[in-house]
Amino acid sequence: MENELIKRIGRQIKEARMRQKMTQEELAEETEISTSFLGMIERGQRIPSLMTISKICNSLNISVDELLGLKPEILKERKTKYSAGNKDVMLEKVIRLLKNKKDDDKELALKILKKLFR
């Protein structure tokens, strides 16, 4: 039972990551873990800490309930809502890139984008 839960969490993380069009490297960097550790989590070979689960959920915009598979109707709705056809994937990548940066860096990025697209 415990082993199946660990594998289910890993599958949920991988599915959510792929829906977000994120690579393992992108998610690992954003959650401050190694790519190899993330791979082991996704394969159900390692158990992430609560802090790591929290970071993963925040990065993937999912709740812990969803990660644990406690609300399957929400997962089904989210798959439809966030499919590539309904979401600007590149914009989401830019947002993820800037999400945890300092305000000064965000302002600089905005100035660069404004000059670039005049």
N, CA, C and O atoms as CSV, one atom per row, in Angstrom:
chain,resi,resn,atom,element,x,y,z
A,1,MET,N,N,0.829,-1.199,0.000
A,1,MET,CA,C,0.000,0.000,0.000
A,1,MET,C,C,0.870,1.259,0.000
A,1,MET,O,O,0.648,2.180,-0.787
A,2,GLU,N,N,1.866,1.287,0.896
A,2,GLU,CA,C,2.743,2.451,0.991
A,2,GLU,C,C,3.516,2.643,-0.310
A,2,GLU,O,O,3.638,3.762,-0.808
A,3,ASN,N,N,4.032,1.555,-0.851
A,3,ASN,CA,C,4.793,1.619,-2.091
A,3,ASN,C,C,3.922,2.127,-3.243
A,3,ASN,O,O,4.385,2.895,-4.086
A,4,GLU,N,N,2.661,1.694,-3.274
A,4,GLU,CA,C,1.741,2.142,-4.325
A,4,GLU,C,C,1.455,3.629,-4.202
A,4,GLU,O,O,1.335,4.317,-5.216
A,5,LEU,N,N,1.344,4.139,-2.984
A,5,LEU,CA,C,1.119,5.572,-2.763
A,5,LEU,C,C,2.309,6.377,-3.276
A,5,LEU,O,O,2.128,7.406,-3.926
A,6,ILE,N,N,3.507,5.919,-2.990
A,6,ILE,CA,C,4.721,6.611,-3.441
A,6,ILE,C,C,4.774,6.638,-4.969
A,6,ILE,O,O,5.129,7.656,-5.563
A,7,LYS,N,N,4.423,5.522,-5.599
A,7,LYS,CA,C,4.407,5.474,-7.066
A,7,LYS,C,C,3.322,6.382,-7.637
A,7,LYS,O,O,3.534,7.037,-8.658
A,8,ARG,N,N,2.156,6.424,-6.981
A,8,ARG,CA,C,1.067,7.284,-7.455
A,8,ARG,C,C,1.459,8.750,-7.364
A,8,ARG,O,O,1.164,9.528,-8.271
A,9,ILE,N,N,2.122,9.137,-6.275
A,9,ILE,CA,C,2.591,10.522,-6.131
A,9,ILE,C,C,3.570,10.853,-7.259
A,9,ILE,O,O,3.487,11.921,-7.865
A,10,GLY,N,N,4.478,9.954,-7.531
A,10,GLY,CA,C,5.435,10.171,-8.616
A,10,GLY,C,C,4.756,10.328,-9.962
A,10,GLY,O,O,5.117,11.203,-10.750
A,11,ARG,N,N,3.762,9.472,-10.229
A,11,ARG,CA,C,3.024,9.575,-11.494
A,11,ARG,C,C,2.276,10.901,-11.583
A,11,ARG,O,O,2.256,11.539,-12.636
A,12,GLN,N,N,1.665,11.310,-10.484
A,12,GLN,CA,C,0.909,12.569,-10.466
A,12,GLN,C,C,1.840,13.749,-10.740
A,12,GLN,O,O,1.485,14.663,-11.483
A,13,ILE,N,N,3.024,13.727,-10.142
A,13,ILE,CA,C,3.997,14.802,-10.367
A,13,ILE,C,C,4.389,14.836,-11.842
A,13,ILE,O,O,4.392,15.897,-12.465
A,14,LYS,N,N,4.714,13.684,-12.388
A,14,LYS,CA,C,5.132,13.632,-13.797
A,14,LYS,C,C,4.012,14.105,-14.719
A,14,LYS,O,O,4.261,14.881,-15.642
A,15,GLU,N,N,2.785,13.649,-14.482
A,15,GLU,CA,C,1.660,14.057,-15.328
A,15,GLU,C,C,1.429,15.564,-15.237
A,15,GLU,O,O,1.209,16.223,-16.253
A,16,ALA,N,N,1.478,16.107,-14.021
A,16,ALA,CA,C,1.275,17.551,-13.844
A,16,ALA,C,C,2.402,18.333,-14.515
A,16,ALA,O,O,2.157,19.366,-15.138
A,17,ARG,N,N,3.621,17.849,-14.391
A,17,ARG,CA,C,4.774,18.509,-15.022
A,17,ARG,C,C,4.620,18.512,-16.537
A,17,ARG,O,O,4.886,19.522,-17.188
A,18,MET,N,N,4.202,17.411,-17.087
A,18,MET,CA,C,4.052,17.316,-18.534
A,18,MET,C,C,2.889,18.186,-19.028
A,18,MET,O,O,2.973,18.770,-20.108
A,19,ARG,N,N,1.812,18.275,-18.249
A,19,ARG,CA,C,0.709,19.173,-18.621
A,19,ARG,C,C,1.183,20.618,-18.666
A,19,ARG,O,O,0.700,21.412,-19.473
A,20,GLN,N,N,2.128,20.956,-17.799
A,20,GLN,CA,C,2.675,22.311,-17.751
A,20,GLN,C,C,3.766,22.518,-18.798
A,20,GLN,O,O,4.331,23.606,-18.912
A,21,LYS,N,N,4.056,21.460,-19.563
A,21,LYS,CA,C,5.114,21.515,-20.587
A,21,LYS,C,C,6.460,21.877,-19.964
A,21,LYS,O,O,7.243,22.632,-20.541
A,22,MET,N,N,6.714,21.328,-18.779
A,22,MET,CA,C,7.982,21.562,-18.092
A,22,MET,C,C,8.879,20.349,-18.242
A,22,MET,O,O,8.405,19.213,-18.276
A,23,THR,N,N,10.154,20.592,-18.331
A,23,THR,CA,C,11.118,19.500,-18.320
A,23,THR,C,C,11.445,19.165,-16.864
A,23,THR,O,O,11.145,19.940,-15.956
A,24,GLN,N,N,12.055,18.016,-16.659
A,24,GLN,CA,C,12.506,17.671,-15.312
A,24,GLN,C,C,13.514,18.707,-14.818
A,24,GLN,O,O,13.513,19.081,-13.645
A,25,GLU,N,N,14.367,19.162,-15.724
A,25,GLU,CA,C,15.384,20.138,-15.338
A,25,GLU,C,C,14.740,21.437,-14.841
A,25,GLU,O,O,15.177,22.006,-13.841
A,26,GLU,N,N,13.703,21.900,-15.542
A,26,GLU,CA,C,13.027,23.142,-15.146
A,26,GLU,C,C,12.369,23.002,-13.777
A,26,GLU,O,O,12.500,23.880,-12.924
A,27,LEU,N,N,11.658,21.888,-13.572
A,27,LEU,CA,C,10.996,21.688,-12.283
A,27,LEU,C,C,12.012,21.501,-11.167
A,27,LEU,O,O,11.835,22.026,-10.068
A,28,ALA,N,N,13.063,20.763,-11.441
A,28,ALA,CA,C,14.092,20.538,-10.420
A,28,ALA,C,C,14.739,21.859,-10.011
A,28,ALA,O,O,14.949,22.108,-8.823
A,29,GLU,N,N,15.050,22.694,-10.981
A,29,GLU,CA,C,15.670,23.982,-10.672
A,29,GLU,C,C,14.717,24.852,-9.846
A,29,GLU,O,O,15.120,25.477,-8.864
A,30,GLU,N,N,13.467,24.880,-10.257
A,30,GLU,CA,C,12.488,25.712,-9.566
A,30,GLU,C,C,12.231,25.239,-8.135
A,30,GLU,O,O,11.954,26.051,-7.252
A,31,THR,N,N,12.322,23.940,-7.907
A,31,THR,CA,C,12.062,23.392,-6.579
A,31,THR,C,C,13.331,23.152,-5.767
A,31,THR,O,O,13.280,22.652,-4.643
A,32,GLU,N,N,14.468,23.518,-6.354
A,32,GLU,CA,C,15.760,23.434,-5.679
A,32,GLU,C,C,16.140,22.015,-5.267
A,32,GLU,O,O,16.655,21.779,-4.174
A,33,ILE,N,N,15.867,21.069,-6.186
A,33,ILE,CA,C,16.315,19.695,-5.987
A,33,ILE,C,C,17.071,19.277,-7.254
A,33,ILE,O,O,17.000,19.964,-8.273
A,34,SER,N,N,17.778,18.177,-7.190
A,34,SER,CA,C,18.513,17.735,-8.376
A,34,SER,C,C,17.562,17.042,-9.352
A,34,SER,O,O,16.522,16.508,-8.968
A,35,THR,N,N,17.948,17.070,-10.605
A,35,THR,CA,C,17.161,16.415,-11.649
A,35,THR,C,C,17.077,14.916,-11.382
A,35,THR,O,O,16.029,14.303,-11.581
A,36,SER,N,N,18.175,14.332,-10.935
A,36,SER,CA,C,18.167,12.888,-10.678
A,36,SER,C,C,17.223,12.539,-9.520
A,36,SER,O,O,16.545,11.513,-9.562
A,37,PHE,N,N,17.178,13.391,-8.486
A,37,PHE,CA,C,16.265,13.146,-7.364
A,37,PHE,C,C,14.819,13.266,-7.843
A,37,PHE,O,O,13.972,12.457,-7.462
A,38,LEU,N,N,14.530,14.269,-8.674
A,38,LEU,CA,C,13.175,14.414,-9.213
A,38,LEU,C,C,12.794,13.185,-10.031
A,38,LEU,O,O,11.668,12.695,-9.934
A,39,GLY,N,N,13.725,12.689,-10.831
A,39,GLY,CA,C,13.457,11.478,-11.611
A,39,GLY,C,C,13.124,10.294,-10.715
A,39,GLY,O,O,12.213,9.522,-11.013
A,40,MET,N,N,13.860,10.150,-9.620
A,40,MET,CA,C,13.598,9.054,-8.681
A,40,MET,C,C,12.229,9.225,-8.017
A,40,MET,O,O,11.526,8.242,-7.783
A,41,ILE,N,N,11.852,10.470,-7.713
A,41,ILE,CA,C,10.519,10.729,-7.143
A,41,ILE,C,C,9.448,10.329,-8.151
A,41,ILE,O,O,8.485,9.643,-7.805
A,42,GLU,N,N,9.621,10.763,-9.406
A,42,GLU,CA,C,8.626,10.463,-10.438
A,42,GLU,C,C,8.494,8.961,-10.695
A,42,GLU,O,O,7.417,8.486,-11.053
A,43,ARG,N,N,9.571,8.222,-10.516
A,43,ARG,CA,C,9.527,6.765,-10.707
A,43,ARG,C,C,9.083,6.027,-9.442
A,43,ARG,O,O,8.960,4.803,-9.454
A,44,GLY,N,N,8.847,6.752,-8.367
A,44,GLY,CA,C,8.420,6.125,-7.125
A,44,GLY,C,C,9.534,5.436,-6.379
A,44,GLY,O,O,9.288,4.529,-5.585
A,45,GLN,N,N,10.767,5.862,-6.629
A,45,GLN,CA,C,11.919,5.250,-5.980
A,45,GLN,C,C,12.366,6.008,-4.736
A,45,GLN,O,O,13.099,5.464,-3.910
A,46,ARG,N,N,11.934,7.250,-4.596
A,46,ARG,CA,C,12.288,8.075,-3.442
A,46,ARG,C,C,11.053,8.777,-2.916
A,46,ARG,O,O,10.112,9.053,-3.660
A,47,ILE,N,N,11.068,9.060,-1.624
A,47,ILE,CA,C,9.967,9.765,-0.981
A,47,ILE,C,C,10.414,11.199,-0.728
A,47,ILE,O,O,11.379,11.426,0.002
A,48,PRO,N,N,9.723,12.167,-1.322
A,48,PRO,CA,C,10.110,13.568,-1.101
A,48,PRO,C,C,9.682,14.033,0.291
A,48,PRO,O,O,8.710,13.530,0.853
A,49,SER,N,N,10.413,14.989,0.830
A,49,SER,CA,C,10.039,15.576,2.118
A,49,SER,C,C,8.784,16.420,1.934
A,49,SER,O,O,8.396,16.723,0.805
A,50,LEU,N,N,8.161,16.794,3.022
A,50,LEU,CA,C,6.983,17.664,2.944
A,50,LEU,C,C,7.335,19.002,2.306
A,50,LEU,O,O,6.541,19.557,1.546
A,51,MET,N,N,8.513,19.518,2.611
A,51,MET,CA,C,8.939,20.784,2.020
A,51,MET,C,C,9.077,20.645,0.505
A,51,MET,O,O,8.669,21.532,-0.246
A,52,THR,N,N,9.651,19.536,0.064
A,52,THR,CA,C,9.808,19.304,-1.370
A,52,THR,C,C,8.448,19.127,-2.034
A,52,THR,O,O,8.223,19.650,-3.126
A,53,ILE,N,N,7.549,18.405,-1.398
A,53,ILE,CA,C,6.194,18.245,-1.940
A,53,ILE,C,C,5.524,19.608,-2.066
A,53,ILE,O,O,4.873,19.891,-3.072
A,54,SER,N,N,5.680,20.444,-1.060
A,54,SER,CA,C,5.089,21.779,-1.095
A,54,SER,C,C,5.649,22.589,-2.262
A,54,SER,O,O,4.895,23.236,-2.989
A,55,LYS,N,N,6.965,22.555,-2.441
A,55,LYS,CA,C,7.592,23.290,-3.542
A,55,LYS,C,C,7.130,22.762,-4.898
A,55,LYS,O,O,6.872,23.544,-5.814
A,56,ILE,N,N,7.025,21.458,-5.028
A,56,ILE,CA,C,6.580,20.854,-6.288
A,56,ILE,C,C,5.142,21.275,-6.590
A,56,ILE,O,O,4.822,21.666,-7.713
A,57,CYS,N,N,4.288,21.191,-5.584
A,57,CYS,CA,C,2.885,21.576,-5.780
A,57,CYS,C,C,2.777,23.047,-6.179
A,57,CYS,O,O,2.012,23.394,-7.078
A,58,ASN,N,N,3.534,23.900,-5.517
A,58,ASN,CA,C,3.507,25.328,-5.866
A,58,ASN,C,C,3.998,25.560,-7.287
A,58,ASN,O,O,3.407,26.348,-8.025
A,59,SER,N,N,5.060,24.892,-7.671
A,59,SER,CA,C,5.607,25.068,-9.016
A,59,SER,C,C,4.659,24.567,-10.093
A,59,SER,O,O,4.601,25.127,-11.188
A,60,LEU,N,N,3.917,23.510,-9.781
A,60,LEU,CA,C,3.018,22.912,-10.768
A,60,LEU,C,C,1.585,23.428,-10.654
A,60,LEU,O,O,0.709,23.023,-11.417
A,61,ASN,N,N,1.357,24.320,-9.699
A,61,ASN,CA,C,0.013,24.878,-9.479
A,61,ASN,C,C,-1.023,23.796,-9.214
A,61,ASN,O,O,-2.120,23.819,-9.773
A,62,ILE,N,N,-0.662,22.846,-8.352
A,62,ILE,CA,C,-1.604,21.811,-7.946
A,62,ILE,C,C,-1.655,21.765,-6.422
A,62,ILE,O,O,-0.719,22.193,-5.747
A,63,SER,N,N,-2.742,21.249,-5.897
A,63,SER,CA,C,-2.860,21.112,-4.446
A,63,SER,C,C,-2.275,19.766,-4.017
A,63,SER,O,O,-2.087,18.863,-4.832
A,64,VAL,N,N,-1.995,19.657,-2.734
A,64,VAL,CA,C,-1.506,18.386,-2.198
A,64,VAL,C,C,-2.587,17.319,-2.358
A,64,VAL,O,O,-2.274,16.157,-2.618
A,65,ASP,N,N,-3.868,17.707,-2.202
A,65,ASP,CA,C,-4.970,16.762,-2.420
A,65,ASP,C,C,-4.900,16.166,-3.819
A,65,ASP,O,O,-5.040,14.957,-4.004
A,66,GLU,N,N,-4.680,17.032,-4.797
A,66,GLU,CA,C,-4.584,16.557,-6.172
A,66,GLU,C,C,-3.377,15.642,-6.346
A,66,GLU,O,O,-3.455,14.610,-7.013
A,67,LEU,N,N,-2.259,16.035,-5.733
A,67,LEU,CA,C,-1.047,15.230,-5.835
A,67,LEU,C,C,-1.277,13.831,-5.268
A,67,LEU,O,O,-0.788,12.843,-5.815
A,68,LEU,N,N,-2.015,13.757,-4.182
A,68,LEU,CA,C,-2.283,12.469,-3.550
A,68,LEU,C,C,-3.428,11.722,-4.232
A,68,LEU,O,O,-3.735,10.583,-3.880
A,69,GLY,N,N,-4.055,12.376,-5.212
A,69,GLY,CA,C,-5.137,11.724,-5.933
A,69,GLY,C,C,-6.428,11.661,-5.154
A,69,GLY,O,O,-7.258,10.787,-5.406
A,70,LEU,N,N,-6.619,12.579,-4.202
A,70,LEU,CA,C,-7.811,12.546,-3.363
A,70,LEU,C,C,-9.028,13.182,-4.021
A,70,LEU,O,O,-10.155,12.987,-3.566
A,71,LYS,N,N,-8.805,13.948,-5.100
A,71,LYS,CA,C,-9.914,14.610,-5.779
A,71,LYS,C,C,-9.818,14.348,-7.282
A,71,LYS,O,O,-9.406,15.235,-8.031
A,72,PRO,N,N,-10.180,13.176,-7.727
A,72,PRO,CA,C,-10.015,12.854,-9.144
A,72,PRO,C,C,-10.817,13.750,-10.078
A,72,PRO,O,O,-10.398,13.974,-11.213
A,73,GLU,N,N,-11.965,14.272,-9.629
A,73,GLU,CA,C,-12.748,15.140,-10.502
A,73,GLU,C,C,-12.004,16.437,-10.786
A,73,GLU,O,O,-12.147,16.994,-11.875
A,74,ILE,N,N,-11.220,16.930,-9.847
A,74,ILE,CA,C,-10.427,18.138,-10.064
A,74,ILE,C,C,-9.299,17.849,-11.041
A,74,ILE,O,O,-8.989,18.673,-11.900
A,75,LEU,N,N,-8.690,16.685,-10.911
A,75,LEU,CA,C,-7.621,16.324,-11.838
A,75,LEU,C,C,-8.136,16.260,-13.271
A,75,LEU,O,O,-7.479,16.739,-14.195
A,76,LYS,N,N,-9.304,15.673,-13.450
A,76,LYS,CA,C,-9.884,15.579,-14.789
A,76,LYS,C,C,-10.166,16.972,-15.346
A,76,LYS,O,O,-9.880,17.248,-16.511
A,77,GLU,N,N,-10.727,17.852,-14.510
A,77,GLU,CA,C,-11.028,19.225,-14.927
A,77,GLU,C,C,-9.743,19.968,-15.271
A,77,GLU,O,O,-9.692,20.685,-16.271
A,78,ARG,N,N,-8.706,19.805,-14.456
A,78,ARG,CA,C,-7.446,20.500,-14.684
A,78,ARG,C,C,-6.793,20.043,-15.981
A,78,ARG,O,O,-6.221,20.863,-16.699
A,79,LYS,N,N,-6.865,18.749,-16.299
A,79,LYS,CA,C,-6.281,18.261,-17.546
A,79,LYS,C,C,-6.900,18.971,-18.740
A,79,LYS,O,O,-6.197,19.339,-19.682
A,80,THR,N,N,-8.204,19.162,-18.702
A,80,THR,CA,C,-8.884,19.850,-19.791
A,80,THR,C,C,-8.546,21.330,-19.782
A,80,THR,O,O,-8.224,21.907,-20.821
A,81,LYS,N,N,-8.620,21.941,-18.616
A,81,LYS,CA,C,-8.398,23.377,-18.483
A,81,LYS,C,C,-6.995,23.778,-18.914
A,81,LYS,O,O,-6.813,24.825,-19.535
A,82,TYR,N,N,-6.000,22.953,-18.590
A,82,TYR,CA,C,-4.620,23.332,-18.848
A,82,TYR,C,C,-3.997,22.579,-20.013
A,82,TYR,O,O,-2.772,22.477,-20.093
A,83,SER,N,N,-4.794,22.063,-20.896
A,83,SER,CA,C,-4.212,21.423,-22.058
A,83,SER,C,C,-3.555,22.492,-22.930
A,83,SER,O,O,-3.902,23.670,-22.843
A,84,ALA,N,N,-2.627,22.086,-23.749
A,84,ALA,CA,C,-1.845,23.049,-24.532
A,84,ALA,C,C,-2.723,23.959,-25.380
A,84,ALA,O,O,-2.354,25.108,-25.623
A,85,GLY,N,N,-3.872,23.475,-25.833
A,85,GLY,CA,C,-4.740,24.286,-26.663
A,85,GLY,C,C,-5.420,25.416,-25.908
A,85,GLY,O,O,-5.867,26.385,-26.521
A,86,ASN,N,N,-5.505,25.309,-24.592
A,86,ASN,CA,C,-6.201,26.313,-23.792
A,86,ASN,C,C,-5.257,27.217,-23.017
A,86,ASN,O,O,-5.708,28.017,-22.197
A,87,LYS,N,N,-3.978,27.108,-23.257
A,87,LYS,CA,C,-3.030,27.826,-22.420
A,87,LYS,C,C,-1.851,28.297,-23.252
A,87,LYS,O,O,-1.377,27.586,-24.139
A,88,ASP,N,N,-1.391,29.478,-22.963
A,88,ASP,CA,C,-0.216,30.003,-23.647
A,88,ASP,C,C,1.012,29.461,-22.923
A,88,ASP,O,O,1.457,30.027,-21.924
A,89,VAL,N,N,1.548,28.373,-23.431
A,89,VAL,CA,C,2.639,27.659,-22.770
A,89,VAL,C,C,3.884,28.525,-22.648
A,89,VAL,O,O,4.546,28.507,-21.610
A,90,MET,N,N,4.212,29.276,-23.680
A,90,MET,CA,C,5.413,30.108,-23.621
A,90,MET,C,C,5.273,31.207,-22.564
A,90,MET,O,O,6.232,31.509,-21.853
A,91,LEU,N,N,4.102,31.794,-22.461
A,91,LEU,CA,C,3.868,32.810,-21.434
A,91,LEU,C,C,4.036,32.209,-20.046
A,91,LEU,O,O,4.609,32.840,-19.158
A,92,GLU,N,N,3.541,31.001,-19.858
A,92,GLU,CA,C,3.701,30.325,-18.575
A,92,GLU,C,C,5.174,30.081,-18.254
A,92,GLU,O,O,5.580,30.176,-17.096
A,93,LYS,N,N,5.964,29.772,-19.261
A,93,LYS,CA,C,7.399,29.559,-19.034
A,93,LYS,C,C,8.067,30.853,-18.598
A,93,LYS,O,O,8.926,30.841,-17.716
A,94,VAL,N,N,7.679,31.975,-19.210
A,94,VAL,CA,C,8.240,33.272,-18.819
A,94,VAL,C,C,7.850,33.584,-17.378
A,94,VAL,O,O,8.678,34.048,-16.594
A,95,ILE,N,N,6.601,33.333,-17.033
A,95,ILE,CA,C,6.126,33.594,-15.666
A,95,ILE,C,C,6.894,32.739,-14.673
A,95,ILE,O,O,7.332,33.234,-13.634
A,96,ARG,N,N,7.063,31.444,-14.988
A,96,ARG,CA,C,7.813,30.566,-14.078
A,96,ARG,C,C,9.251,31.037,-13.918
A,96,ARG,O,O,9.814,30.974,-12.825
A,97,LEU,N,N,9.846,31.512,-15.016
A,97,LEU,CA,C,11.222,31.985,-14.983
A,97,LEU,C,C,11.368,33.174,-14.037
A,97,LEU,O,O,12.363,33.281,-13.319
A,98,LEU,N,N,10.381,34.064,-14.035
A,98,LEU,CA,C,10.465,35.296,-13.238
A,98,LEU,C,C,9.859,35.157,-11.843
A,98,LEU,O,O,10.078,36.019,-10.993
A,99,LYS,N,N,9.115,34.103,-11.597
A,99,LYS,CA,C,8.321,33.972,-10.377
A,99,LYS,C,C,9.109,34.212,-9.088
A,99,LYS,O,O,8.635,34.937,-8.214
A,100,ASN,N,N,10.253,33.645,-8.953
A,100,ASN,CA,C,11.000,33.730,-7.692
A,100,ASN,C,C,12.173,34.711,-7.745
A,100,ASN,O,O,13.061,34.680,-6.893
A,101,LYS,N,N,12.162,35.571,-8.747
A,101,LYS,CA,C,13.243,36.549,-8.879
A,101,LYS,C,C,12.954,37.787,-8.034
A,101,LYS,O,O,11.818,38.028,-7.624
A,102,LYS,N,N,14.000,38.560,-7.784
A,102,LYS,CA,C,13.864,39.810,-7.030
A,102,LYS,C,C,13.084,40.819,-7.869
A,102,LYS,O,O,13.072,40.739,-9.097
A,103,ASP,N,N,12.436,41.765,-7.198
A,103,ASP,CA,C,11.652,42.783,-7.892
A,103,ASP,C,C,12.498,43.574,-8.887
A,103,ASP,O,O,12.030,43.905,-9.976
A,104,ASP,N,N,13.733,43.874,-8.518
A,104,ASP,CA,C,14.618,44.602,-9.434
A,104,ASP,C,C,14.841,43.824,-10.727
A,104,ASP,O,O,14.846,44.400,-11.815
A,105,ASP,N,N,15.023,42.518,-10.600
A,105,ASP,CA,C,15.221,41.681,-11.782
A,105,ASP,C,C,13.963,41.633,-12.642
A,105,ASP,O,O,14.044,41.634,-13.870
A,106,LYS,N,N,12.807,41.592,-11.995
A,106,LYS,CA,C,11.540,41.581,-12.732
A,106,LYS,C,C,11.356,42.897,-13.491
A,106,LYS,O,O,10.921,42.901,-14.643
A,107,GLU,N,N,11.688,44.000,-12.842
A,107,GLU,CA,C,11.569,45.303,-13.501
A,107,GLU,C,C,12.516,45.396,-14.698
A,107,GLU,O,O,12.146,45.918,-15.750
A,108,LEU,N,N,13.725,44.892,-14.535
A,108,LEU,CA,C,14.687,44.891,-15.631
A,108,LEU,C,C,14.166,44.051,-16.798
A,108,LEU,O,O,14.269,44.461,-17.954
A,109,ALA,N,N,13.615,42.894,-16.500
A,109,ALA,CA,C,13.063,42.029,-17.551
A,109,ALA,C,C,11.918,42.728,-18.278
A,109,ALA,O,O,11.804,42.631,-19.500
A,110,LEU,N,N,11.086,43.417,-17.542
A,110,LEU,CA,C,9.978,44.148,-18.154
A,110,LEU,C,C,10.486,45.247,-19.082
A,110,LEU,O,O,9.974,45.411,-20.189
A,111,LYS,N,N,11.486,45.997,-18.636
A,111,LYS,CA,C,12.063,47.056,-19.473
A,111,LYS,C,C,12.650,46.478,-20.761
A,111,LYS,O,O,12.479,47.044,-21.841
A,112,ILE,N,N,13.338,45.353,-20.635
A,112,ILE,CA,C,13.936,44.713,-21.806
A,112,ILE,C,C,12.841,44.274,-22.780
A,112,ILE,O,O,12.960,44.487,-23.987
A,113,LEU,N,N,11.789,43.669,-22.263
A,113,LEU,CA,C,10.701,43.217,-23.129
A,113,LEU,C,C,10.007,44.387,-23.815
A,113,LEU,O,O,9.650,44.292,-24.990
A,114,LYS,N,N,9.811,45.495,-23.092
A,114,LYS,CA,C,9.182,46.668,-23.687
A,114,LYS,C,C,10.026,47.227,-24.828
A,114,LYS,O,O,9.504,47.571,-25.888
A,115,LYS,N,N,11.333,47.312,-24.600
A,115,LYS,CA,C,12.219,47.829,-25.663
A,115,LYS,C,C,12.265,46.865,-26.852
A,115,LYS,O,O,12.303,47.292,-28.007
A,116,LEU,N,N,12.261,45.593,-26.565
A,116,LEU,CA,C,12.341,44.579,-27.599
A,116,LEU,C,C,11.101,44.593,-28.504
A,116,LEU,O,O,11.208,44.369,-29.710
A,117,PHE,N,N,9.939,44.854,-27.925
A,117,PHE,CA,C,8.693,44.754,-28.694
A,117,PHE,C,C,8.045,46.089,-29.008
A,117,PHE,O,O,6.828,46.162,-29.178
A,118,ARG,N,N,8.834,47.138,-29.085
A,118,ARG,CA,C,8.295,48.465,-29.478
A,118,ARG,C,C,7.853,48.450,-30.895
A,118,ARG,O,O,7.375,49.465,-31.403
